[in-house]
Amino acid sequence: ANLVPGTEYFFRVTAVNEYGSGVPRDIPKPVLATDPLSEPDPPRKVEVAEITKNSATLTWLPPLRDGGSKIDGYLIHYNEEGQPEHKWTQYSVVKDLNIIVA
C-alpha cells in the first residue's frame, strides 16, 4: 500500500494461526501520513509537585513521540494570571524532567 501524504489512516492488526483469525485490534485514533521527522509531542503529566510562597517545583514525563529525534531539552515559561496569552516569559531550558522555578 502506498499511503498518501496528508491523509489520515486507521490501522488494524489481527493474529492468525492454523485455526483461524483472532479478534482484530484497531488503533484508537487515526494517524496522519507525514514525514517521520517532526517536532515532538507535548510533554505528558505536567504537574506542580510542590509550591511555596517563593517557588514551584514542576515535574513532567517525556513526550510519547520524540518526532524522530532525541529530545534536547525542555523550555520552561511562565505567565502571571491575568496577563494576555501572548505574554509568556521564558524562564529556563532544562534537560531533566523537573525544575524548581524560584
N, C-alpha and C positions, 0 to 999 in steps of 0.2 A: 504494500500500500504506500502510496505517495501522499503524505499529509500536505495539505495546502496551508502555507504560512498565513497567519491571521485568522484561522478558523479554529473554533473550539471543538474539542472531541471528548467523548466519554470512552472509557476502556473497560473491558470485562475479561476476566480470566476464569477458566473452568478446568478443574483437574479431571484427567481421563485415565482410566485403567482398563484392563481386559473385560471388566463387567459393565463398562459404560461411562457416561459423563456424570460428574457430580453436580452440585448446585453452583451456579456461576456467582462470582463476586464482582460487583461493579465498583469503580471509583466513585466517591460520593459527589464530586463536583467536576464539571468539565475543565479541561486544561487547554490553554491556548498554545497552538503550534507557533513557536518563536525561536529565534536564535538561542542556543543553550547558554550563552554568556549574557548576563543581565545584572541589574542591581539586585542586592539581596532582599529577601522578605524582611518585614519588620521584626525586631526583637520580640520575644514572647515573654509573657508574665512580668511586665514591668511593674514593680511594686515599690512602695516606700516601706522599707523594713524597719526603720526606726526614725523618729522625729523628735527633735528638741527645739528649744526656742532659737537656737543658732545654727542648726544643721539638719540635714535629711540624708539618710542612708538609702540609696537606691540600689535595687538588685533587679536582674533580668536573666532570661535564658537566651541562648543564641537563636537566630532565625532557623526555621525549618530548612529553608533552601538558601545557600550562600551565593546563588547566581552563577555558579561555576568557577568561583574564585575565592580563595581564603579570605575570611573577614580580617581586615587590617586593624579595626578598632571601632569604637562607638562614639558618636558625637553626643555630648550632653548639653542640652539647652534648658533654659528656664524662662517662665513668663509669669509675672506677678498678676494675680487675679484682678480683673477689671481692665487690664491692658488689651489693646487690639490684638487680634490673632497674628498679625504680621510683626509684632514686637518681641518675638522670641530672641533671647540673648544667648550666644554660645558661651558655655561655662568651661568646658574641658573636652579633651579627646582621651579616651582610655582604652586599654587593651583587655582589661579584666571585665568580669560580669557584675561589677558593683563599683560604687563610688560614694564618698561622703561629700555632699555639697554643703559648704560652710560659708 
